[in-house]
Amino acid sequence: MFIAMNRFRVKKVQRTHLKKYGSDAIRISIVFQVFWSFICSGGPEAEDHTLYSSHTVWVSKRAFEAWTKSGEFRAAHARAGNETTGPLYLEHPKFEGFEVRQTITRKAASA
C-alpha cells in the first residue's frame, strides 16, 4: 500500500474552486482500480491562505507512479491554475510519498 500526500497553501479567494477541482480529480482517478481512497483536509488559516493536505491511498507505489504518467492524471489536474480558477496556490504543492508498513483498523461493533 502507498500513500501519496500533498500539502498546499490555497489562496482564500480560491477556496470555492478547490472543492470542484478536487472532486473532478478524484472522479477521473477512480477509473484506476488501484486507487482506494482520497481525503482532503483543511487546516490552519492565515491572512492570505488556508493550509490543505490531500492523501490518496493506492495498492502500491508502482500503481501510483503509473497513474502519474497517464492521460487520466493529466486530465485530473488540467483545471489547476487555469483561466477559470486562476492560480489556486501560493506556491507549488509539496508532495510526500509513503510506503505503508503497518495498518491497524478498528474492529466492527458487535450487533
C-alpha positions, 0 to 999 in steps of 0.5 A: 500500500502507498500513500501519496500526500500533498500539502498546499497553501490555497489562496482564500479567494480560491477556496470555492474552486478547490472543492470542484477541482478536487472532486473532478480529480478524484472522479477521473482517478477512480477509473484506476482500480488501484486507487482506494481512497482520497481525503482532503483536509483543511487546516490552519488559516492565515491572512492570505491562505488556508493550509490543505493536505490531500492523501490518496491511498493506492495498492502500491507505489508502482500503481501510483507512479503509473497513474502519474504518467497517464492521460487520466492524471493529466486530465485530473489536474488540467483545471489547476491554475487555469483561466477559470480558477486562476492560480489556486496556490501560493506556491507549488504543492509539496508532495510526500510519498509513503510506503505503508508498513503497518495498518491497524483498523478498528474492529466492527461493533458487535450487533 
